[in-house]
């Protein structure tokens, strides 16, 4: 017979609260990966000169007035509305990470 559970009743941090901690950690890891990918990609594209017509068209479109208006709207209207929500989400992530580190520290001290 295979014992799939723990006999001491201890749970792992990623098993608490129906996967909420695991979801938070996974979302943070994915966001960090996307940011790292975009930063690396922007460095490579900045060094290379676009050779195709499509790249030139995209570059010209990105500098157009309609894109500037959209960017201004985003910075002036949308970001101030999102700021409290982003700060709240960051605070919740910080709380989850602190709790996970406390549990890990307790488990290490019990070893």
Legacy VTK file of the C-alpha trace (Angstrom):
# vtk DataFile Version 3.0
C-alpha trace
ASCII
DATASET POLYDATA
POINTS 111 float
0.000 0.000 0.000
1.328 3.445 -0.969
1.014 6.282 1.512
0.378 9.424 -0.534
-0.232 11.795 2.388
1.936 13.086 5.163
1.541 11.450 8.523
2.404 14.547 10.586
-0.394 16.671 9.068
1.944 19.434 7.841
1.067 21.073 4.561
3.322 22.606 2.016
2.931 26.346 1.318
1.745 25.770 -2.240
-1.031 23.456 -1.009
-2.639 25.988 1.331
-5.874 27.813 0.552
-6.810 25.703 -2.461
-3.827 26.643 -4.571
-4.001 30.403 -4.036
-0.362 30.604 -2.976
0.707 28.402 -5.879
-1.251 30.560 -8.297
0.327 33.713 -6.929
3.833 32.284 -7.170
3.166 30.962 -10.675
1.738 34.305 -11.836
4.744 36.144 -10.418
7.145 33.759 -12.136
5.331 34.092 -15.467
5.297 37.893 -15.198
9.013 37.957 -14.390
9.719 35.671 -17.346
7.712 37.854 -19.728
9.458 40.998 -18.517
12.885 39.369 -18.890
11.986 38.179 -22.398
10.776 41.644 -23.451
13.866 43.361 -22.039
16.200 40.919 -23.778
14.271 41.192 -27.036
14.299 45.015 -26.960
18.077 45.008 -26.529
18.535 42.724 -29.520
16.139 44.740 -31.705
17.805 48.009 -30.761
21.139 46.745 -32.051
19.806 45.359 -35.345
18.562 47.486 -38.232
15.178 46.316 -39.632
15.625 44.939 -43.124
12.115 44.187 -44.279
9.328 46.460 -45.425
7.026 45.134 -42.729
9.458 46.194 -40.004
9.704 49.670 -41.555
5.912 49.922 -41.771
5.542 48.873 -38.117
8.175 51.388 -37.036
6.449 54.192 -38.967
3.056 53.226 -37.527
4.439 53.177 -33.991
5.586 56.774 -34.403
2.271 57.992 -35.824
-0.063 60.497 -34.150
-2.793 57.919 -33.422
-0.372 55.798 -31.416
0.825 58.894 -29.568
-2.794 59.784 -28.713
-3.410 56.251 -27.443
-0.241 56.353 -25.381
-1.220 59.723 -23.897
-4.696 58.414 -23.038
-3.196 55.339 -21.381
-0.729 57.349 -19.299
-3.141 60.158 -18.377
-6.406 58.257 -17.801
-5.950 54.499 -17.453
-2.771 54.189 -15.389
-3.947 56.500 -12.565
-7.096 54.346 -12.276
-5.074 51.121 -12.202
-2.481 52.345 -9.713
-4.493 51.511 -6.537
-5.399 48.070 -7.896
-1.784 47.332 -8.792
-0.576 48.476 -5.354
-3.214 46.302 -3.674
-2.213 43.268 -5.738
1.438 43.894 -4.919
0.602 44.098 -1.215
-1.278 40.785 -1.361
1.614 39.122 -3.181
4.003 40.465 -0.555
1.827 39.037 2.246
1.657 35.618 0.583
5.418 35.512 0.029
6.139 36.570 3.623
3.804 33.879 4.946
5.423 31.262 2.733
8.894 32.227 3.961
7.722 32.034 7.588
6.367 28.522 7.013
9.516 27.440 5.231
11.615 28.839 8.064
9.513 26.918 10.616
9.896 23.694 8.627
13.661 24.164 8.387
13.910 24.766 12.138
11.919 21.552 12.756
14.415 19.462 10.750
LINES 1 112
111 0 1 2 3 4 5 6 7 8 9 10 11 12 13 14 15 16 17 18 19 20 21 22 23 24 25 26 27 28 29 30 31 32 33 34 35 36 37 38 39 40 41 42 43 44 45 46 47 48 49 50 51 52 53 54 55 56 57 58 59 60 61 62 63 64 65 66 67 68 69 70 71 72 73 74 75 76 77 78 79 80 81 82 83 84 85 86 87 88 89 90 91 92 93 94 95 96 97 98 99 100 101 102 103 104 105 106 107 108 109 110
